[in-house]
Amino acid sequence: MAAEYVDVLQIPAFLCRQTSLIQAAAATGKYVNIKKGQFLSGESMIHAVNKMKESGNERVLLTDRGNTFGYQDLIVDYRNIPVMQSFEVPVIMDCTHSLQQPNQSSGITGGKPKFIETIAKAAIAVGADGLFIETHPNPSEAKSDGANMLPLDKLEDLLAKLVLIRKAIKHG
């Protein structure tokens, strides 16, 4: 139903292996952003890409959001970016969800937003095709994921830094 109103559909990380969901998203003809599950390697995402392409849709994006490490941390393995780019699809780095800390003892997901800039800079250095950065005017009031969001008033400064880094890398 959403395909009528949006330009890009997203498959959540925990559902990235669900064949019927990927096929249904592919059938819309829209771009489909498939988030890599925290429990998967970059190499294993070839199967999601193949499901999309076998369904007749080449408009696929892959997004990395880190890998589960221990009980409450996600760790970004930047090797996943070029590995997934080898599938000939754009690869996006999720700079905010990769900093989530699930399974907190309080029952509320935590996060480490102070590292958003670090994750973004590293992703650009490795050659990511895009960045996913969740932001909010007041993250503590956000309905979801506030603990790992970038405050909106910090976004412009971060983007300016990232553009300079990207230009420096291109002109190298």
C-alpha positions in Angstrom: 0.0 0.0 0.0 2.8 2.4 0.8 4.4 2.1 -2.7 1.7 4.4 -4.1 2.9 7.3 -1.9 6.7 6.8 -1.5 9.8 6.8 -3.6 11.8 4.2 -1.6 10.6 1.2 0.4 12.7 -0.1 3.2 13.2 -3.6 4.5 14.1 -3.6 8.2 17.3 -5.3 9.3 15.5 -8.1 11.1 13.4 -8.9 8.0 16.2 -8.7 5.4 16.1 -12.5 4.8 12.3 -12.7 4.3 11.9 -13.8 0.7 8.2 -13.0 0.4 8.7 -9.5 1.7 11.6 -8.7 -0.6 9.6 -10.1 -3.6 6.6 -8.0 -2.7 8.7 -4.9 -2.4 10.5 -5.7 -5.6 7.1 -6.1 -7.4 6.3 -2.4 -6.7 9.1 -1.3 -9.1 10.2 1.2 -6.4 13.7 1.5 -5.1 14.1 -0.9 -2.2 16.5 -0.2 0.6 17.4 -3.4 2.4 19.1 -2.9 5.8 21.7 -5.6 6.6 20.7 -7.6 9.6 23.0 -7.2 12.6 23.4 -10.9 12.5 24.7 -11.1 8.9 28.0 -10.6 7.2 28.2 -8.2 4.2 28.8 -11.2 2.0 25.5 -12.8 2.9 23.6 -9.8 1.6 24.1 -11.1 -2.0 21.1 -13.3 -1.3 18.8 -10.3 -0.7 20.2 -8.6 -3.8 19.6 -11.7 -5.9 16.0 -12.0 -4.6 15.3 -8.5 -5.7 16.9 -8.9 -9.1 15.3 -12.3 -9.7 12.0 -10.6 -9.0 12.7 -8.2 -11.9 13.7 -5.1 -9.9 17.3 -3.8 -10.2 16.5 -0.8 -8.0 18.1 -2.0 -4.8 20.1 -0.3 -2.1 21.9 -1.9 0.8 22.3 -0.3 4.2 24.8 -1.4 6.8 24.0 -0.7 10.4 26.7 -2.7 12.2 26.9 -6.1 13.7 25.8 -7.4 17.1 28.7 -7.6 19.5 28.0 -8.9 23.0 24.6 -8.1 24.4 24.3 -4.3 23.9 26.7 -3.0 21.3 26.8 -2.9 17.5 30.2 -2.7 15.8 30.7 -1.4 12.3 32.9 -3.6 10.1 33.8 -1.1 7.3 34.9 -4.0 5.1 31.2 -4.6 4.5 30.9 -1.5 2.4 33.2 -2.5 -0.5 32.0 -6.1 -0.1 28.4 -5.1 -0.7 29.3 -2.6 -3.4 30.8 -5.6 -5.3 27.2 -6.7 -5.8 26.9 -3.6 -8.1 24.4 -1.8 -5.8 24.8 1.4 -3.9 25.7 1.0 -0.2 24.5 3.3 2.5 25.9 3.6 6.0 23.4 4.0 8.8 25.3 6.4 11.1 22.7 6.5 13.8 21.2 3.0 14.1 24.7 1.6 14.2 25.1 3.4 17.5 22.1 1.9 19.2 22.6 -0.1 22.3 19.7 -2.6 22.4 18.7 -4.7 25.3 19.4 -2.1 28.0 18.5 -3.2 31.5 15.9 -0.4 31.6 14.0 -1.9 28.6 14.7 1.2 26.5 17.2 1.1 23.7 20.2 3.3 24.4 22.7 4.9 22.1 25.9 6.7 21.6 25.2 9.7 19.3 28.5 11.4 20.1 30.0 9.0 17.6 27.7 9.8 14.7 30.4 12.1 13.2 33.0 9.4 13.6 30.9 6.7 11.9 30.0 9.1 9.0 33.6 10.2 8.4 34.8 6.6 8.3 32.0 5.6 6.0 32.9 8.4 3.6 36.6 7.4 3.8 35.8 3.9 2.9 33.6 5.0 -0.1 30.0 4.6 1.1 27.5 5.8 -1.6 25.3 7.5 1.0 24.7 8.2 4.7 21.5 7.6 6.7 21.4 10.0 9.7 18.3 10.1 11.9 17.7 13.6 13.4 15.1 15.4 15.5 14.8 18.9 16.9 14.8 17.4 20.4 15.9 13.7 20.4 14.8 13.1 24.0 11.2 13.8 22.9 11.4 11.6 19.8 8.8 8.8 19.7 11.5 6.2 18.7 15.3 5.9 18.6 15.9 9.3 20.3 18.9 7.9 22.2 21.0 7.6 19.0 19.7 10.6 17.0 21.6 13.7 16.0 20.0 16.9 17.3 18.7 18.8 14.2 20.6 21.9 15.1 23.9 19.9 14.6 23.1 18.5 11.2 24.1 21.4 9.0 27.6 21.6 10.7 28.1 17.9 10.3 27.1 17.9 6.7 29.4 20.7 5.9 32.3 18.8 7.4 31.4 15.6 5.5 31.2 17.5 2.2 34.7 18.8 2.8 36.0 15.4 3.6 34.4 13.9 0.5 35.9 16.7 -1.7 39.3 16.1 -0.2 39.1 12.4 -0.9 38.0 12.9 -4.5 40.7 15.3 -5.2 43.2 13.4 -3.2 
